[in-house]
Amino acid sequence: MSTVPADLKYTRSHEWVRTLADGTVAVGITDHAQHALGDLVFVEVPEAGRAVKAGEPCAVVESVKAASDVYAPLAGEVTAGNPKLKEKPETLNTDPYGEGWLMRLKPAPGALTGAALLSAADYQKVLEAEGG
Amino acid sequence: MGRQTPLFKLHQELGARIVDFGGWDMPVQYSSQIGEHHAVRRAAGVFDVSHMCVVELRGARVRALLQRLLANDVAKLRTPGKALYGCMLNERGGVIDDTIVYYLSDSWFRAVVNAGTRDKDLAWIRRHASACGVEVTERTDLAMLAIQGPEGRAKAAQLLAAADAGAALALPTFVGREIGGWFVARTGYTGEDGFEIMMPAADAVPAWRQLNSFGVASCGLGARDTLRLEAGMNLYGNDMDEGTQPFESGLGWTVAMEPRERAFIGREALEPIARGGSPRKLVGLVLTERGVLRSHQRVVIPGGGEGEITSGTFSPTLERSIAFARVPAGTGAAVQVEVRGKLLNVRVVKPPFVRFGQSLIESSKGPS
């Protein structure tokens, strides 16, 4: 059973969003996602300064089996991509909600409140509906 | 839901992720695909390959049938138990399937063909067998386990009674024999030593559990794919199919053009290629930068021309991406591959990439 921390927001495409003290958000993929992908061997994160729209593919995670897009959960500007993942892509498997964060975003005005993000309970229901 | 092997419930119990493979519900991985891969390179792993189709061919003219059906020549098989790898071709020289055939007696051969091509293979074999009076029987009563890795044979031998274990360990490479009620063959698809064992379906679960208790890791199709690619072994449907001939698929070594009078199916189409050379070839690629090569990515040849990746993955042994690609015959030692709009630098090498746990790439002199 995959973990779904209660203090995070989620998307149906298995990203998580954590609001940080400075008003930016950290974005990653969920435990369910990393488990479904299998051993991750390559991660491409966006450059700081890139503007992204909600739902736009903005990172790529590759397991031994396949490459998968990660979608921006909300509109904003990338303030950082996680530099550690270049050397240690497996961090996404071992610590998906911590050291395995993918990018930090400065939300566009109103983007955080306007985004259709799921609560942990609702995301859990999505997983149950998927049979996972 | 697809077809299930006798080990299906055990795979579930062991926590395997199940995927569809050629119409079968098969384990793709248990815990970690990379961990399973390393277990085979460093110690031993066991794979369920019961989905593969085992076909008995019996009749006085069975050798003549196989000399017509296979581009490789079963005349090479003189010792009972000896196996031969080869391709069944269509009249255009395209590959219908690749197979291993075991010579068991002058009136009995056993072929192992791919699960995904089972129906068309059986139809093709039967169509030609009737003219030779050869009886074709699919063995659906058997399970097949592949035990692979440097410790694979020793571990598998522990499944057998002492006298039988000695016989199994004495098997030469690419030879199979009936031992203790099982058919034990020193074959595999990983680039490591090991056995493939055909056994009555009821024996499969206890054998698997015993192997686990001996420290043999349960391994899924995911690890099987990275191991075979590192070992430079083709996968039907990726690296060759009915639209490609053996000489452009890295399988020229499996085509026996001599003796000239042997009229195998596809021979006429291959004659000009065997004489004049194939316009395309299958090569190995090693990515020199970060990223992962995947099948169908475009290969860009410096100075013009292009090719296509047929199989690509991350190599756990080499810790970089490797691939097979079909490229123009004149392709040199360096090419580029287009990955998500970017051109990545790739080295062209001669497969295999890894054999018996060792990288063969560093010492590689480049393409042949």
Boltz contact constraints between the chains, C-beta under 6 A:
constraints:
  - contact:
      token1: [A, 38]
      token2: [B, 33]
      max_distance: 6.0
  - contact:
      token1: [A, 39]
      token2: [B, 32]
      max_distance: 6.0
  - contact:
      token1: [A, 39]
      token2: [B, 33]
      max_distance: 6.0
  - contact:
      token1: [A, 39]
      token2: [B, 34]
      max_distance: 6.0
  - contact:
      token1: [A, 41]
      token2: [B, 314]
      max_distance: 6.0
  - contact:
      token1: [A, 42]
      token2: [B, 291]
      max_distance: 6.0
  - contact:
      token1: [A, 42]
      token2: [B, 292]
      max_distance: 6.0
  - contact:
      token1: [A, 62]
      token2: [B, 292]
      max_distance: 6.0
  - contact:
      token1: [A, 64]
      token2: [B, 33]
      max_distance: 6.0
  - contact:
      token1: [A, 64]
      token2: [B, 314]
      max_distance: 6.0
